[in-house]
Amino acid sequence: MQYRVDSLGITGGVTQVLRDLIHQRLGLYYDATQFDQVADRLAPLIVARGLGSFMDYYYFLKYAEDHDEWSKVMDALAVHETYFWREVDQLRAIVSHVVPELAARGRPLKIWSVPCATGEEPLTLAMLLDDAGWFGRVPIELVASDASRDAIARAERGVYGQRSFRNLPPAMKEKHFVAHDGQWKIDPDLQRRITYDIVNLVAEHEVSRHASAPVIVCRNVFIYFSDESIRRTMNVFERAMPVPGYLCVGASESLLRRSITFELQEIGGAFMYVKDATGSGPNATRFQVGRAS
């Protein structure tokens, strides 16, 4: 179906209220210069609903409490730029330093990857854990979640194209994947190591399902969040994560001045934030973290 975005009544006032509603419900923040691309992504949803304007869609989202429609909004706006072995030094440090530390304490070992997009990050963790022999030595619960239902469906399918493999060592691809209709499918035994879930990072009741994990990999999402959205998510992490707890964010993200509970530490050559009453994670170098006044 052909349509013009401007025929759907996009104005400055509509932009503001719809942008604020998306920020409130999904945590995603867009400034005024970005909303044209948001409008382009939302326009097909408006047409599919048989609505006549962006304002009609705003009222529908605000008052209908249609969770399936919000999932479609998330699918339309989600950025799924990911690949195997992305920022792998941090994941290696988890497997080689953090997992042994937690395993020695005899505590339940849960690792949560959020947002997991189409599954490359949790599968990278699964490959590293498998190669290190951890799955056969201690019980490990590896959970992966995303707010996008479409992304989770693709992650559960476990079939990937060439772009996902641009950093993966060829030997790892050969070991863990099989050719599948011109693409590659993950080994089902490794895929079964991961439990998938749908979680909106600014919905406290959803985040709370997994926030007690001692290891949370939450990378490359806070760059799309406002400070308010980051605080909403971090408040749950701060309350729920145990001591010690290890929180990984992306290389371009920082929690400096955003948390007084977590301390930035260098562990195994990688940086992560540690909730640690003793102030010393495994082989860690400490850095001061403080919230702005």
Secondary structure, DSSP 8 states (H G I E B T S, - for coil): ----GGGG---HHHHHHHHHHHHHHH-B---GGGHHHHHHHHHHHHHHTT--SHHHHHHHHHHH--HHHHHHHHHHH------TTTTHHHHHHIIIIIHHHHHHTT--EEEEESS-TTTHHHHHHHHHHHHTT-TTTS-EEEEEEES-HHHHHHHHHTEE-GGGGSSS-HHHHHHHEEEETTEEEE-HHHHTTEEEEE--TT-HHHHTTTTT-SEEE--SSGGGB-HHHHHHHHHHHHHHS-SSEEEE--TT---TBT-SS-EEEEETTEEEEEE-TTS--TTEEEE---B--
